[in-house]
Amino acid sequence: GGGLLYLTNLVAITFTAMIVFVLLRIDTAKVREKVQLWRETDREYLFWRGLISKIPQLEQARKIRSFSLRLFMILLPLLLIFIPLSQSFSKLRAEITQRQYEFRIHREAIDIWKKHFEQPDENKPPRSDLGELKINENEGIIQIYLRIFDDTPYTQSEKEKYKALVAQKLGKKESDIELQMVEIPTSAREQFKPIPETTPTPLTFAQTQANYLETVRNNFSDFKLPNPASIIDYDITIKSNNMLDIQVYYLSNRDIEDDGKSLLLEDVRRRLNLENLVLSYTRISSDIQKITFKRDNSEFEDKTVENLKNVGEILQDHPNLKLRIMLKPNEKLQELSEQRKEKLKNFWIKDLSISEDRIAFAETQDDEIAETYQIFIKK
């Protein structure tokens, strides 16, 4: 950065000065005489000359008088500097090309919308108004976000047609285009209009809140978390200060990083077009947990009982979760193995009222995962 700029200026100024001196014939006899006189009388020059003469290597460097050698000495750093400069120019050119490409996608997306969807018939008033368009490209997938003010909602086939037109214009596959459209009604839609009344009945606060929450859920339905986290469920709460609180429950073997949470918050605010929003997370562990029985017994250790109760509460709260239990068959103690399996079934199915189809038993010879349980998402 700054070091390269400094070095480039230093070498360029030195090279330019050398060319100027050559063109002005600084090496004439008259100039040489004045230079020689200055060398013999200037006190500062004599001081530094005395120091340099004590270093043989520097003294020898003064004997380079060949013009071609001097030219080579200045051209060599120029050639060396050319390498990082070329890389910088290549990077700049790539950035400009990328911006031109993004601008082209943005322009084509707007043109297609205005031509085919905003006012497809010039003899009719505009069907919608484009409020916001954002485009992001991630691993070859072009993500288009549209915020539309309309009166009549667009059908799924119309949205698919828009994706197809954009893909065709950009020379992409239709699967390479992802569309997210947020439609904001500009007036009451015909299909929801009640029987005309002299005085319209205003919506109650509960109805207004329910409609608002439904809109939020529709826009939050395809929300995804970074791997390996998988979303389980979410709760939406409107607080007294109109702050929207979304509590996200997710399954993972580790917490989501703070940077990832910040990016997710920006994504949700963009989806909902709402800044007054809080996004909080509750992680449910997908780690393999050990089940400990008392020696030669089907009874659980105290710590295991607490852990299993916590798992049972999680399963009760989130119906889309299942439990996988790995047991190791023991031919010598087959009866004890069956008793322990039955004990586990009764604990969750009878005591905690967990559906039997949500408990999956399997056998393994691997001691590391034998007598363990693990939570996973029900497909």
Secondary structure as the mmCIF struct_conf table of DSSP 4:
data_model
#
loop_
_struct_conf.conf_type_id
_struct_conf.id
_struct_conf.beg_label_comp_id
_struct_conf.beg_label_asym_id
_struct_conf.beg_label_seq_id
_struct_conf.end_label_comp_id
_struct_conf.end_label_asym_id
_struct_conf.end_label_seq_id
HELX_RH_AL_P HELX_RH_AL_P1 GLY A 2 LEU A 23
TURN_TY1_P TURN_TY1_P1 LEU A 24 ASP A 27
BEND BEND1 THR A 28 THR A 28
HELX_RH_AL_P HELX_RH_AL_P2 ALA A 29 THR A 41
HELX_RH_AL_P HELX_RH_AL_P3 ARG A 43 SER A 53
TURN_TY1_P TURN_TY1_P2 LYS A 54 LYS A 54
BEND BEND2 ILE A 55 ILE A 55
HELX_RH_AL_P HELX_RH_AL_P4 PRO A 56 ALA A 61
TURN_TY1_P TURN_TY1_P3 ARG A 62 LYS A 63
HELX_RH_AL_P HELX_RH_AL_P5 PHE A 67 TRP A 113
HELX_RH_PI_P HELX_RH_PI_P1 LYS A 114 GLU A 118
BEND BEND3 PRO A 120 PRO A 120
TURN_TY1_P TURN_TY1_P4 GLU A 122 ASN A 123
BEND BEND4 LYS A 124 LYS A 124
BEND BEND5 ARG A 127 ARG A 127
STRN STRN1 SER A 128 ASN A 138
TURN_TY1_P TURN_TY1_P5 GLU A 139 GLY A 140
STRN STRN2 ILE A 141 ASP A 150
BEND BEND6 ASP A 151 THR A 152
HELX_LH_PP_P HELX_LH_PP_P1 PRO A 153 THR A 155
HELX_RH_AL_P HELX_RH_AL_P6 GLN A 156 LEU A 170
TURN_TY1_P TURN_TY1_P6 GLY A 171 GLY A 171
HELX_RH_3T_P HELX_RH_3T_P1 GLU A 174 ASP A 176
STRN STRN3 ILE A 177 PRO A 185
BEND BEND7 THR A 186 SER A 187
HELX_RH_3T_P HELX_RH_3T_P2 GLU A 190 PHE A 192
BEND BEND8 ILE A 195 ILE A 195
BEND BEND9 THR A 198 THR A 199
HELX_LH_PP_P HELX_LH_PP_P2 PRO A 200 THR A 204
HELX_RH_AL_P HELX_RH_AL_P7 PHE A 205 PHE A 220
TURN_TY1_P TURN_TY1_P7 SER A 221 ASP A 222
TURN_TY1_P TURN_TY1_P8 ASN A 227 PRO A 228
STRN STRN4 SER A 230 ILE A 238
TURN_TY1_P TURN_TY1_P9 SER A 240 ASN A 241
BEND BEND10 ASN A 242 ASN A 242
STRN STRN5 LEU A 244 SER A 252
BEND BEND11 ASN A 253 ARG A 254
HELX_LH_PP_P HELX_LH_PP_P3 ASP A 255 GLU A 257
HELX_RH_AL_P HELX_RH_AL_P8 ASP A 258 LEU A 272
TURN_TY1_P TURN_TY1_P10 ASN A 273 ASN A 273
BEND BEND12 GLU A 275 ASN A 276
STRN STRN6 LEU A 277 SER A 285
BEND BEND13 ASP A 287 ASP A 287
STRN STRN7 GLN A 289 LYS A 290
STRN STRN8 PHE A 293 PHE A 293
HELX_LH_PP_P HELX_LH_PP_P4 LYS A 294 LYS A 294
TURN_TY1_P TURN_TY1_P11 ARG A 295 ASP A 296
BEND BEND14 ASN A 297 GLU A 299
STRN STRN9 PHE A 300 PHE A 300
HELX_LH_PP_P HELX_LH_PP_P5 GLU A 301 GLU A 301
HELX_RH_AL_P HELX_RH_AL_P9 ASP A 302 ASP A 317
TURN_TY1_P TURN_TY1_P12 PRO A 319 ASN A 320
STRN STRN10 LEU A 321 LEU A 327
BEND BEND15 GLU A 331 GLU A 331
TURN_TY1_P TURN_TY1_P13 LYS A 332 LEU A 333
HELX_RH_AL_P HELX_RH_AL_P10 GLN A 334 LYS A 345
HELX_RH_PI_P HELX_RH_PI_P2 ASN A 346 ASP A 351
BEND BEND16 LEU A 352 LEU A 352
HELX_RH_3T_P HELX_RH_3T_P3 GLU A 356 ARG A 358
STRN STRN11 ILE A 359 GLU A 363
TURN_TY1_P TURN_TY1_P14 ASP A 367 GLU A 371
STRN STRN12 THR A 372 ILE A 377
#
